[in-house]
Amino acid sequence: IISLTQSYVLGRVISISGRVGFQYLNLFYNNRHYGSPIVFASVSPELTLYNGEKFDYYLKLQIGLTYWFNNPEILESDIRRLFPEKATLFTGFTLVGINYMISPKYGLNTELTLWSPELISVGIVRRFLRGSIPSDMDMRNL
């Protein structure tokens, strides 16, 4: 899966993010190949439980849509039932979301999510800050 996420901070512990992604599913059944591209998009409110200088921990609820560019009619009926409708709604829950910052602007990210197109995701974080980076003391006074 390839995906792109953009987050907007709404408060000290609340933010909202949007994600779009793409996946190509390959299936080999009865010596035949079947491929199906999948596109998904979601909106996610996030709750930051810990926000440190180098480490963030958060929970997230995902609400989204998947669209399969598939043609399951060409498959046999016993395997066809495994494919969903063309468009489906989903809700996912991120149990563990971690950002580890290796510099003030760049870091690494990982998430463990249930009921979503992405079970485990790993990525790179880029923080875009307006103005100067707040000090730890400034963050405590918020």
C-alpha positions as CSV (number, residue, x, y, z in Angstrom):
1,I,0.0,0.0,0.0
2,I,1.2,3.5,-0.8
3,S,-0.5,6.3,1.1
4,L,-0.2,10.0,1.9
5,T,-1.4,11.6,5.1
6,Q,-1.8,15.3,6.0
7,S,-2.6,16.3,9.6
8,Y,-3.8,19.6,11.0
9,V,-3.4,20.4,14.7
10,L,-6.6,21.8,16.2
11,G,-5.4,22.1,19.8
12,R,-2.8,20.8,22.1
13,V,-4.0,17.2,22.0
14,I,-6.6,17.1,19.2
15,S,-5.9,17.0,15.5
16,I,-7.5,15.8,12.3
17,S,-5.9,14.1,9.4
18,G,-6.8,13.0,5.9
19,R,-5.3,10.0,4.1
20,V,-5.5,8.8,0.5
21,G,-3.9,5.5,-0.6
22,F,-3.5,2.9,-3.4
23,Q,-2.9,-0.8,-3.4
24,Y,-2.7,-3.4,-6.2
25,L,-4.0,-6.8,-5.1
26,N,-2.7,-9.9,-7.0
27,L,-4.5,-13.2,-6.8
28,F,-3.5,-16.5,-8.3
29,Y,-6.3,-19.1,-8.4
30,N,-6.6,-22.2,-10.5
31,N,-3.5,-21.3,-12.4
32,R,-5.1,-17.9,-13.4
33,H,-4.0,-14.4,-12.5
34,Y,-6.5,-11.8,-11.3
35,G,-5.4,-8.3,-10.3
36,S,-7.4,-5.5,-8.7
37,P,-6.4,-1.9,-7.9
38,I,-7.9,-0.5,-4.7
39,V,-8.1,3.2,-3.8
40,F,-9.0,4.5,-0.4
41,A,-9.5,7.8,1.4
42,S,-10.2,8.6,5.1
43,V,-10.7,11.4,7.6
44,S,-9.4,10.8,11.1
45,P,-9.7,12.7,14.3
46,E,-6.7,12.1,16.5
47,L,-6.1,12.3,20.2
48,T,-2.5,12.7,21.4
49,L,-1.9,11.0,24.7
50,Y,1.8,11.9,25.0
51,N,3.6,14.7,23.2
52,G,7.3,14.9,24.0
53,E,10.2,16.6,22.4
54,K,11.2,13.4,20.4
55,F,8.3,11.1,20.9
56,D,4.5,11.3,20.4
57,Y,1.9,8.7,21.1
58,Y,-1.7,9.0,19.8
59,L,-5.0,7.2,19.1
60,K,-7.0,7.7,16.0
61,L,-10.4,6.9,14.6
62,Q,-10.6,6.4,10.8
63,I,-13.7,6.9,8.7
64,G,-13.3,6.3,5.0
65,L,-14.2,4.8,1.7
66,T,-12.5,2.1,-0.4
67,Y,-13.1,1.7,-4.1
68,W,-12.1,-1.5,-5.9
69,F,-11.5,-1.3,-9.7
70,N,-12.3,-5.0,-10.0
71,N,-14.4,-7.2,-12.2
72,P,-15.2,-10.2,-10.1
73,E,-17.7,-11.6,-12.6
74,I,-14.8,-13.2,-14.4
75,L,-13.9,-15.3,-11.3
76,E,-15.6,-18.5,-10.3
77,S,-18.4,-18.2,-7.8
78,D,-16.5,-19.8,-4.9
79,I,-13.7,-17.1,-5.0
80,R,-16.0,-14.2,-6.1
81,R,-17.6,-14.0,-2.7
82,L,-14.3,-12.9,-1.2
83,F,-14.4,-9.6,-3.0
84,P,-16.4,-6.8,-1.6
85,E,-18.7,-4.4,-3.5
86,K,-17.0,-1.8,-5.7
87,A,-17.4,0.9,-3.1
88,T,-17.4,0.2,0.7
89,L,-17.3,2.4,3.8
90,F,-15.0,1.5,6.7
91,T,-14.2,2.6,10.2
92,G,-10.8,1.9,11.6
93,F,-9.2,2.4,15.0
94,T,-5.5,3.1,15.5
95,L,-4.5,1.4,18.8
96,V,-0.9,2.6,18.6
97,G,0.3,5.6,16.7
98,I,3.9,6.7,17.3
99,N,6.0,9.6,15.9
100,Y,9.7,9.5,16.8
101,M,11.4,12.7,15.8
102,I,15.1,12.4,14.7
103,S,15.4,16.2,14.2
104,P,13.0,19.1,15.0
105,K,11.3,18.7,11.6
106,Y,11.9,15.1,10.5
107,G,10.9,11.8,12.1
108,L,9.7,8.3,11.8
109,N,6.1,7.1,12.1
110,T,4.4,3.8,12.8
111,E,0.7,2.9,13.3
112,L,-1.1,-0.3,14.3
113,T,-4.7,0.0,13.1
114,L,-7.7,-2.4,13.2
115,W,-10.6,-2.5,10.6
116,S,-8.7,-0.4,8.1
117,P,-7.1,-1.0,4.7
118,E,-3.7,-0.6,6.5
119,L,-3.1,-2.9,9.4
120,I,0.5,-1.7,10.0
121,S,1.9,1.4,8.5
122,V,5.5,2.8,8.6
123,G,6.4,6.2,7.3
124,I,8.4,9.4,7.4
125,V,7.1,12.5,9.3
126,R,7.7,16.1,8.2
127,R,6.5,18.8,10.5
128,F,5.7,22.2,9.0
129,L,5.8,24.8,11.7
130,R,4.8,28.4,11.4
131,G,7.1,30.7,13.4
132,S,9.7,29.3,15.8
133,I,9.6,25.8,17.4
134,P,8.0,26.2,20.8
135,S,10.2,25.2,23.8
136,D,9.3,22.5,26.2
137,M,8.4,25.2,28.8
138,D,6.1,26.9,26.3
139,M,4.3,23.7,25.7
140,R,3.8,23.1,29.5
141,N,2.2,26.6,29.8
142,L,-0.5,25.8,27.2
